[in-house]
Each structure stands twice: as C-alpha cells, then as structure tokens.
Amino acid sequence: MFLIRATGRGAAEMLAALRTRLANAPEAERAVVRDELAKITELRLAKLLGGG
C-alpha cells in the first residue's frame, strides 16, 4: 500500500516519493505512513475547524 498526503503536491512529486519509498524496509515505510496519516489528519482538522 502507498499512502501519501496529496494536498499541495504535484503528480511528479508524488511519483518521485513513490519511487524513493519503494526501497524502504517495511518498518521504515510504516513510519512514513504514520507521518503521512498525521499530516492528513492535521489538514482535515484544520478544514473542520475553519482554518483551511
């Protein structure tokens, strides 16, 4: 599975991230996914609270 915060990122940037992350060990990728989920949650909360 590949999860990334897409807001503010172009297709080329997301593709580059995918290519880079393909080499991640499973544990490292899980850490990246947790970080991406946190960023997505922050964006959603900001929108919900009227800040974005």
CHARMM-style PDB file with segment names, atoms N, HN, CA, C and O in Angstrom:
ATOM      1  N   MET     1       0.842  -1.163   0.000  1.00  0.00      PROA
ATOM      2  CA  MET     1       0.000   0.000   0.000  1.00  0.00      PROA
ATOM      3  C   MET     1       0.896   1.238   0.000  1.00  0.00      PROA
ATOM      4  O   MET     1       1.950   1.256   0.635  1.00  0.00      PROA
ATOM      5  N   PHE     2       0.462   2.263  -0.716  1.00  0.00      PROA
ATOM      6  HN  PHE     2      -0.395   2.248  -1.232  1.00  0.00      PROA
ATOM      7  CA  PHE     2       1.191   3.527  -0.768  1.00  0.00      PROA
ATOM      8  C   PHE     2       0.248   4.619  -0.329  1.00  0.00      PROA
ATOM      9  O   PHE     2      -0.776   4.851  -0.971  1.00  0.00      PROA
ATOM     10  N   LEU     3       0.577   5.292   0.754  1.00  0.00      PROA
ATOM     11  HN  LEU     3       1.409   5.104   1.275  1.00  0.00      PROA
ATOM     12  CA  LEU     3      -0.248   6.369   1.265  1.00  0.00      PROA
ATOM     13  C   LEU     3       0.585   7.635   1.291  1.00  0.00      PROA
ATOM     14  O   LEU     3       1.721   7.639   1.767  1.00  0.00      PROA
ATOM     15  N   ILE     4       0.003   8.720   0.770  1.00  0.00      PROA
ATOM     16  HN  ILE     4      -0.919   8.717   0.383  1.00  0.00      PROA
ATOM     17  CA  ILE     4       0.712   9.993   0.748  1.00  0.00      PROA
ATOM     18  C   ILE     4      -0.294  11.125   0.858  1.00  0.00      PROA
ATOM     19  O   ILE     4      -1.406  11.036   0.338  1.00  0.00      PROA
ATOM     20  N   ARG     5       0.106  12.185   1.539  1.00  0.00      PROA
ATOM     21  HN  ARG     5       1.009  12.257   1.961  1.00  0.00      PROA
ATOM     22  CA  ARG     5      -0.711  13.389   1.584  1.00  0.00      PROA
ATOM     23  C   ARG     5      -0.551  14.067   0.235  1.00  0.00      PROA
ATOM     24  O   ARG     5       0.541  14.510  -0.121  1.00  0.00      PROA
ATOM     25  N   ALA     6      -1.636  14.147  -0.512  1.00  0.00      PROA
ATOM     26  HN  ALA     6      -2.523  13.787  -0.223  1.00  0.00      PROA
ATOM     27  CA  ALA     6      -1.575  14.679  -1.868  1.00  0.00      PROA
ATOM     28  C   ALA     6      -1.759  16.195  -1.915  1.00  0.00      PROA
ATOM     29  O   ALA     6      -1.333  16.839  -2.874  1.00  0.00      PROA
ATOM     30  N   THR     7      -2.382  16.765  -0.898  1.00  0.00      PROA
ATOM     31  HN  THR     7      -2.728  16.242  -0.119  1.00  0.00      PROA
ATOM     32  CA  THR     7      -2.647  18.199  -0.885  1.00  0.00      PROA
ATOM     33  C   THR     7      -1.346  18.979  -1.015  1.00  0.00      PROA
ATOM     34  O   THR     7      -0.407  18.797  -0.239  1.00  0.00      PROA
ATOM     35  N   GLY     8      -1.318  19.850  -2.014  1.00  0.00      PROA
ATOM     36  HN  GLY     8      -2.080  19.998  -2.644  1.00  0.00      PROA
ATOM     37  CA  GLY     8      -0.150  20.691  -2.211  1.00  0.00      PROA
ATOM     38  C   GLY     8       0.993  20.027  -2.958  1.00  0.00      PROA
ATOM     39  O   GLY     8       2.060  20.620  -3.115  1.00  0.00      PROA
ATOM     40  N   ARG     9       0.781  18.819  -3.413  1.00  0.00      PROA
ATOM     41  HN  ARG     9      -0.086  18.338  -3.285  1.00  0.00      PROA
ATOM     42  CA  ARG     9       1.828  18.098  -4.133  1.00  0.00      PROA
ATOM     43  C   ARG     9       1.374  17.827  -5.559  1.00  0.00      PROA
ATOM     44  O   ARG     9       0.210  17.510  -5.806  1.00  0.00      PROA
ATOM     45  N   GLY    10       2.300  17.956  -6.482  1.00  0.00      PROA
ATOM     46  HN  GLY    10       3.245  18.214  -6.282  1.00  0.00      PROA
ATOM     47  CA  GLY    10       2.004  17.644  -7.867  1.00  0.00      PROA
ATOM     48  C   GLY    10       2.246  16.172  -8.164  1.00  0.00      PROA
ATOM     49  O   GLY    10       2.800  15.435  -7.348  1.00  0.00      PROA
ATOM     50  N   ALA    11       1.819  15.766  -9.343  1.00  0.00      PROA
ATOM     51  HN  ALA    11       1.369  16.364 -10.006  1.00  0.00      PROA
ATOM     52  CA  ALA    11       1.968  14.367  -9.745  1.00  0.00      PROA
ATOM     53  C   ALA    11       3.437  13.946  -9.768  1.00  0.00      PROA
ATOM     54  O   ALA    11       3.777  12.848  -9.328  1.00  0.00      PROA
ATOM     55  N   ALA    12       4.296  14.811 -10.278  1.00  0.00      PROA
ATOM     56  HN  ALA    12       4.020  15.703 -10.636  1.00  0.00      PROA
ATOM     57  CA  ALA    12       5.721  14.464 -10.363  1.00  0.00      PROA
ATOM     58  C   ALA    12       6.325  14.263  -8.977  1.00  0.00      PROA
ATOM     59  O   ALA    12       7.136  13.360  -8.772  1.00  0.00      PROA
ATOM     60  N   GLU    13       5.932  15.097  -8.037  1.00  0.00      PROA
ATOM     61  HN  GLU    13       5.273  15.831  -8.203  1.00  0.00      PROA
ATOM     62  CA  GLU    13       6.452  14.967  -6.669  1.00  0.00      PROA
ATOM     63  C   GLU    13       5.966  13.670  -6.018  1.00  0.00      PROA
ATOM     64  O   GLU    13       6.725  12.989  -5.329  1.00  0.00      PROA
ATOM     65  N   MET    14       4.704  13.340  -6.244  1.00  0.00      PROA
ATOM     66  HN  MET    14       4.088  13.893  -6.804  1.00  0.00      PROA
ATOM     67  CA  MET    14       4.177  12.097  -5.670  1.00  0.00      PROA
ATOM     68  C   MET    14       4.822  10.868  -6.301  1.00  0.00      PROA
ATOM     69  O   MET    14       5.099   9.887  -5.611  1.00  0.00      PROA
ATOM     70  N   LEU    15       5.060  10.919  -7.606  1.00  0.00      PROA
ATOM     71  HN  LEU    15       4.835  11.716  -8.166  1.00  0.00      PROA
ATOM     72  CA  LEU    15       5.730   9.805  -8.272  1.00  0.00      PROA
ATOM     73  C   LEU    15       7.155   9.648  -7.760  1.00  0.00      PROA
ATOM     74  O   LEU    15       7.622   8.528  -7.552  1.00  0.00      PROA
ATOM     75  N   ALA    16       7.842  10.756  -7.558  1.00  0.00      PROA
ATOM     76  HN  ALA    16       7.464  11.665  -7.728  1.00  0.00      PROA
ATOM     77  CA  ALA    16       9.208  10.702  -7.028  1.00  0.00      PROA
ATOM     78  C   ALA    16       9.210  10.102  -5.626  1.00  0.00      PROA
ATOM     79  O   ALA    16      10.087   9.307  -5.285  1.00  0.00      PROA
ATOM     80  N   ALA    17       8.225  10.486  -4.814  1.00  0.00      PROA
ATOM     81  HN  ALA    17       7.513  11.132  -5.091  1.00  0.00      PROA
ATOM     82  CA  ALA    17       8.126   9.923  -3.462  1.00  0.00      PROA
ATOM     83  C   ALA    17       7.875   8.425  -3.518  1.00  0.00      PROA
ATOM     84  O   ALA    17       8.465   7.660  -2.755  1.00  0.00      PROA
ATOM     85  N   LEU    18       7.002   8.009  -4.422  1.00  0.00      PROA
ATOM     86  HN  LEU    18       6.523   8.630  -5.042  1.00  0.00      PROA
ATOM     87  CA  LEU    18       6.728   6.580  -4.579  1.00  0.00      PROA
ATOM     88  C   LEU    18       7.994   5.825  -4.946  1.00  0.00      PROA
ATOM     89  O   LEU    18       8.304   4.791  -4.353  1.00  0.00      PROA
ATOM     90  N   ARG    19       8.706   6.332  -5.899  1.00  0.00      PROA
ATOM     91  HN  ARG    19       8.454   7.172  -6.381  1.00  0.00      PROA
ATOM     92  CA  ARG    19       9.939   5.659  -6.339  1.00  0.00      PROA
ATOM     93  C   ARG    19      10.960   5.567  -5.212  1.00  0.00      PROA
ATOM     94  O   ARG    19      11.625   4.544  -5.050  1.00  0.00      PROA
ATOM     95  N   THR    20      11.079   6.630  -4.442  1.00  0.00      PROA
ATOM     96  HN  THR    20      10.539   7.461  -4.573  1.00  0.00      PROA
ATOM     97  CA  THR    20      12.019   6.634  -3.319  1.00  0.00      PROA
ATOM     98  C   THR    20      11.583   5.634  -2.254  1.00  0.00      PROA
ATOM     99  O   THR    20      12.394   4.881  -1.716  1.00  0.00      PROA
ATOM    100  N   ARG    21      10.292   5.643  -1.962  1.00  0.00      PROA
ATOM    101  HN  ARG    21       9.632   6.255  -2.399  1.00  0.00      PROA
ATOM    102  CA  ARG    21       9.783   4.813  -0.881  1.00  0.00      PROA
ATOM    103  C   ARG    21       9.705   3.335  -1.224  1.00  0.00      PROA
ATOM    104  O   ARG    21       9.595   2.510  -0.317  1.00  0.00      PROA
ATOM    105  N   LEU    22       9.758   2.976  -2.483  1.00  0.00      PROA
ATOM    106  HN  LEU    22       9.848   3.647  -3.219  1.00  0.00      PROA
ATOM    107  CA  LEU    22       9.755   1.562  -2.862  1.00  0.00      PROA
ATOM    108  C   LEU    22      10.927   0.813  -2.247  1.00  0.00      PROA
ATOM    109  O   LEU    22      10.844  -0.393  -2.013  1.00  0.00      PROA
ATOM    110  N   ALA    23      12.002   1.513  -1.989  1.00  0.00      PROA
ATOM    111  HN  ALA    23      12.070   2.493  -2.179  1.00  0.00      PROA
ATOM    112  CA  ALA    23      13.196   0.884  -1.423  1.00  0.00      PROA
ATOM    113  C   ALA    23      13.133   0.760   0.103  1.00  0.00      PROA
ATOM    114  O   ALA    23      14.003   0.136   0.710  1.00  0.00      PROA
ATOM    115  N   ASN    24      12.106   1.354   0.723  1.00  0.00      PROA
ATOM    116  HN  ASN    24      11.399   1.861   0.230  1.00  0.00      PROA
ATOM    117  CA  ASN    24      12.004   1.309   2.185  1.00  0.00      PROA
ATOM    118  C   ASN    24      11.764  -0.112   2.690  1.00  0.00      PROA
ATOM    119  O   ASN    24      11.029  -0.896   2.090  1.00  0.00      PROA
ATOM    120  N   ALA    25      12.397  -0.403   3.787  1.00  0.00      PROA
ATOM    121  HN  ALA    25      12.994   0.234   4.274  1.00  0.00      PROA
ATOM    122  CA  ALA    25      12.085  -1.634   4.516  1.00  0.00      PROA
ATOM    123  C   ALA    25      10.682  -1.467   5.092  1.00  0.00      PROA
ATOM    124  O   ALA    25      10.237  -0.341   5.312  1.00  0.00      PROA
ATOM    125  N   PRO    26       9.981  -2.570   5.340  1.00  0.00      PROA
ATOM    126  CA  PRO    26       8.611  -2.466   5.859  1.00  0.00      PROA
ATOM    127  C   PRO    26       8.480  -1.584   7.110  1.00  0.00      PROA
ATOM    128  O   PRO    26       7.540  -0.797   7.217  1.00  0.00      PROA
ATOM    129  N   GLU    27       9.398  -1.712   8.030  1.00  0.00      PROA
ATOM    130  HN  GLU    27      10.162  -2.351   7.943  1.00  0.00      PROA
ATOM    131  CA  GLU    27       9.335  -0.903   9.255  1.00  0.00      PROA
ATOM    132  C   GLU    27       9.492   0.575   8.954  1.00  0.00      PROA
ATOM    133  O   GLU    27       8.786   1.406   9.525  1.00  0.00      PROA
ATOM    134  N   ALA    28      10.408   0.906   8.065  1.00  0.00      PROA
ATOM    135  HN  ALA    28      10.982   0.231   7.601  1.00  0.00      PROA
ATOM    136  CA  ALA    28      10.623   2.304   7.690  1.00  0.00      PROA
ATOM    137  C   ALA    28       9.398   2.857   6.970  1.00  0.00      PROA
ATOM    138  O   ALA    28       9.004   4.001   7.200  1.00  0.00      PROA
ATOM    139  N   GLU    29       8.806   2.062   6.116  1.00  0.00      PROA
ATOM    140  HN  GLU    29       9.126   1.133   5.929  1.00  0.00      PROA
ATOM    141  CA  GLU    29       7.611   2.515   5.381  1.00  0.00      PROA
ATOM    142  C   GLU    29       6.440   2.731   6.328  1.00  0.00      PROA
ATOM    143  O   GLU    29       5.664   3.669   6.147  1.00  0.00      PROA
ATOM    144  N   ARG    30       6.304   1.881   7.329  1.00  0.00      PROA
ATOM    145  HN  ARG    30       6.935   1.120   7.477  1.00  0.00      PROA
ATOM    146  CA  ARG    30       5.233   2.083   8.314  1.00  0.00      PROA
ATOM    147  C   ARG    30       5.408   3.416   9.035  1.00  0.00      PROA
ATOM    148  O   ARG    30       4.425   4.102   9.316  1.00  0.00      PROA
ATOM    149  N   ALA    31       6.635   3.782   9.332  1.00  0.00      PROA
ATOM    150  HN  ALA    31       7.433   3.225   9.103  1.00  0.00      PROA
ATOM    151  CA  ALA    31       6.897   5.072   9.975  1.00  0.00      PROA
ATOM    152  C   ALA    31       6.510   6.228   9.053  1.00  0.00      PROA
ATOM    153  O   ALA    31       5.931   7.218   9.501  1.00  0.00      PROA
ATOM    154  N   VAL    32       6.829   6.099   7.768  1.00  0.00      PROA
ATOM    155  HN  VAL    32       7.299   5.295   7.404  1.00  0.00      PROA
ATOM    156  CA  VAL    32       6.460   7.135   6.802  1.00  0.00      PROA
ATOM    157  C   VAL    32       4.947   7.238   6.699  1.00  0.00      PROA
ATOM    158  O   VAL    32       4.400   8.340   6.660  1.00  0.00      PROA
ATOM    159  N   VAL    33       4.274   6.107   6.656  1.00  0.00      PROA
ATOM    160  HN  VAL    33       4.719   5.212   6.688  1.00  0.00      PROA
ATOM    161  CA  VAL    33       2.808   6.097   6.561  1.00  0.00      PROA
ATOM    162  C   VAL    33       2.193   6.764   7.788  1.00  0.00      PROA
ATOM    163  O   VAL    33       1.241   7.534   7.660  1.00  0.00      PROA
ATOM    164  N   ARG    34       2.721   6.480   8.965  1.00  0.00      PROA
ATOM    165  HN  ARG    34       3.495   5.855   9.069  1.00  0.00      PROA
ATOM    166  CA  ARG    34       2.206   7.133  10.177  1.00  0.00      PROA
ATOM    167  C   ARG    34       2.348   8.645  10.078  1.00  0.00      PROA
ATOM    168  O   ARG    34       1.437   9.381  10.456  1.00  0.00      PROA
ATOM    169  N   ASP    35       3.481   9.111   9.573  1.00  0.00      PROA
ATOM    170  HN  ASP    35       4.221   8.513   9.266  1.00  0.00      PROA
ATOM    171  CA  ASP    35       3.716  10.547   9.402  1.00  0.00      PROA
ATOM    172  C   ASP    35       2.738  11.139   8.387  1.00  0.00      PROA
ATOM    173  O   ASP    35       2.177  12.210   8.614  1.00  0.00      PROA
ATOM    174  N   GLU    36       2.538  10.450   7.283  1.00  0.00      PROA
ATOM    175  HN  GLU    36       2.994   9.580   7.098  1.00  0.00      PROA
ATOM    176  CA  GLU    36       1.600  10.930   6.261  1.00  0.00      PROA
ATOM    177  C   GLU    36       0.178  10.974   6.820  1.00  0.00      PROA
ATOM    178  O   GLU    36      -0.556  11.929   6.565  1.00  0.00      PROA
ATOM    179  N   LEU    37      -0.216   9.949   7.582  1.00  0.00      PROA
ATOM    180  HN  LEU    37       0.380   9.173   7.789  1.00  0.00      PROA
ATOM    181  CA  LEU    37      -1.549   9.944   8.199  1.00  0.00      PROA
ATOM    182  C   LEU    37      -1.716  11.111   9.169  1.00  0.00      PROA
ATOM    183  O   LEU    37      -2.787  11.715   9.239  1.00  0.00      PROA
ATOM    184  N   ALA    38      -0.673  11.425   9.906  1.00  0.00      PROA
ATOM    185  HN  ALA    38       0.196  10.935   9.849  1.00  0.00      PROA
ATOM    186  CA  ALA    38      -0.730  12.564  10.824  1.00  0.00      PROA
ATOM    187  C   ALA    38      -0.929  13.861  10.050  1.00  0.00      PROA
ATOM    188  O   ALA    38      -1.714  14.714  10.464  1.00  0.00      PROA
ATOM    189  N   LYS    39      -0.227  14.016   8.933  1.00  0.00      PROA
ATOM    190  HN  LYS    39       0.411  13.323   8.598  1.00  0.00      PROA
ATOM    191  CA  LYS    39      -0.378  15.229   8.111  1.00  0.00      PROA
ATOM    192  C   LYS    39      -1.786  15.327   7.538  1.00  0.00      PROA
ATOM    193  O   LYS    39      -2.369  16.411   7.510  1.00  0.00      PROA
ATOM    194  N   ILE    40      -2.331  14.213   7.086  1.00  0.00      PROA
ATOM    195  HN  ILE    40      -1.857  13.333   7.109  1.00  0.00      PROA
ATOM    196  CA  ILE    40      -3.688  14.192   6.540  1.00  0.00      PROA
ATOM    197  C   ILE    40      -4.692  14.561   7.632  1.00  0.00      PROA
ATOM    198  O   ILE    40      -5.621  15.334   7.395  1.00  0.00      PROA
ATOM    199  N   THR    41      -4.502  14.011   8.814  1.00  0.00      PROA
ATOM    200  HN  THR    41      -3.747  13.383   9.006  1.00  0.00      PROA
ATOM    201  CA  THR    41      -5.399  14.311   9.933  1.00  0.00      PROA
ATOM    202  C   THR    41      -5.337  15.789  10.297  1.00  0.00      PROA
ATOM    203  O   THR    41      -6.370  16.410  10.547  1.00  0.00      PROA
ATOM    204  N   GLU    42      -4.134  16.355  10.328  1.00  0.00      PROA
ATOM    205  HN  GLU    42      -3.295  15.850  10.125  1.00  0.00      PROA
ATOM    206  CA  GLU    42      -3.986  17.782  10.630  1.00  0.00      PROA
ATOM    207  C   GLU    42      -4.723  18.638   9.607  1.00  0.00      PROA
ATOM    208  O   GLU    42      -5.403  19.596   9.974  1.00  0.00      PROA
ATOM    209  N   LEU    43      -4.592  18.302   8.335  1.00  0.00      PROA
ATOM    210  HN  LEU    43      -4.040  17.524   8.037  1.00  0.00      PROA
ATOM    211  CA  LEU    43      -5.294  19.049   7.290  1.00  0.00      PROA
ATOM    212  C   LEU    43      -6.807  18.959   7.466  1.00  0.00      PROA
ATOM    213  O   LEU    43      -7.513  19.962   7.365  1.00  0.00      PROA
ATOM    214  N   ARG    44      -7.291  17.762   7.728  1.00  0.00      PROA
ATOM    215  HN  ARG    44      -6.717  16.947   7.810  1.00  0.00      PROA
ATOM    216  CA  ARG    44      -8.743  17.570   7.884  1.00  0.00      PROA
ATOM    217  C   ARG    44      -9.269  18.312   9.115  1.00  0.00      PROA
ATOM    218  O   ARG    44     -10.344  18.911   9.065  1.00  0.00      PROA
ATOM    219  N   LEU    45      -8.525  18.276  10.204  1.00  0.00      PROA
ATOM    220  HN  LEU    45      -7.652  17.790  10.244  1.00  0.00      PROA
ATOM    221  CA  LEU    45      -8.955  19.012  11.392  1.00  0.00      PROA
ATOM    222  C   LEU    45      -8.956  20.516  11.144  1.00  0.00      PROA
ATOM    223  O   LEU    45      -9.873  21.215  11.574  1.00  0.00      PROA
ATOM    224  N   ALA    46      -7.947  21.009  10.463  1.00  0.00      PROA
ATOM    225  HN  ALA    46      -7.203  20.441  10.113  1.00  0.00      PROA
ATOM    226  CA  ALA    46      -7.891  22.438  10.150  1.00  0.00      PROA
ATOM    227  C   ALA    46      -9.091  22.850   9.301  1.00  0.00      PROA
ATOM    228  O   ALA    46      -9.678  23.906   9.538  1.00  0.00      PROA
ATOM    229  N   LYS    47      -9.461  22.040   8.325  1.00  0.00      PROA
ATOM    230  HN  LYS    47      -8.984  21.182   8.133  1.00  0.00      PROA
ATOM    231  CA  LYS    47     -10.631  22.343   7.495  1.00  0.00      PROA
ATOM    232  C   LYS    47     -11.901  22.291   8.323  1.00  0.00      PROA
ATOM    233  O   LYS    47     -12.776  23.144   8.171  1.00  0.00      PROA
ATOM    234  N   LEU    48     -12.011  21.303   9.195  1.00  0.00      PROA
ATOM    235  HN  LEU    48     -11.301  20.610   9.318  1.00  0.00      PROA
ATOM    236  CA  LEU    48     -13.186  21.147  10.023  1.00  0.00      PROA
ATOM    237  C   LEU    48     -13.362  22.345  10.971  1.00  0.00      PROA
ATOM    238  O   LEU    48     -14.480  22.786  11.236  1.00  0.00      PROA
ATOM    239  N   LEU    49     -12.243  22.852  11.466  1.00  0.00      PROA
ATOM    240  HN  LEU    49     -11.335  22.493  11.250  1.00  0.00      PROA
ATOM    241  CA  LEU    49     -12.280  23.958  12.415  1.00  0.00      PROA
ATOM    242  C   LEU    49     -12.245  25.318  11.723  1.00  0.00      PROA
ATOM    243  O   LEU    49     -12.185  26.353  12.387  1.00  0.00      PROA
ATOM    244  N   GLY    50     -12.282  25.316  10.392  1.00  0.00      PROA
ATOM    245  HN  GLY    50     -12.330  24.475   9.853  1.00  0.00      PROA
ATOM    246  CA  GLY    50     -12.337  26.563   9.646  1.00  0.00      PROA
ATOM    247  C   GLY    50     -11.000  27.214   9.389  1.00  0.00      PROA
ATOM    248  O   GLY    50     -10.940  28.367   8.960  1.00  0.00      PROA
ATOM    249  N   GLY    51      -9.931  26.495   9.644  1.00  0.00      PROA
ATOM    250  HN  GLY    51      -9.979  25.559   9.992  1.00  0.00      PROA
ATOM    251  CA  GLY    51      -8.613  27.070   9.441  1.00  0.00      PROA
ATOM    252  C   GLY    51      -7.991  26.708   8.119  1.00  0.00      PROA
ATOM    253  O   GLY    51      -6.818  27.014   7.902  1.00  0.00      PROA
ATOM    254  N   GLY    52      -8.704  26.081   7.241  1.00  0.00      PROA
ATOM    255  HN  GLY    52      -9.656  25.832   7.417  1.00  0.00      PROA
ATOM    256  CA  GLY    52      -8.066  25.698   5.996  1.00  0.00      PROA
ATOM    257  C   GLY    52      -9.057  25.495   4.945  1.00  0.00      PROA
ATOM    258  OT1 GLY    52      -8.699  25.165   3.814  1.00  0.00      PROA
TER     259      GLY     52
END
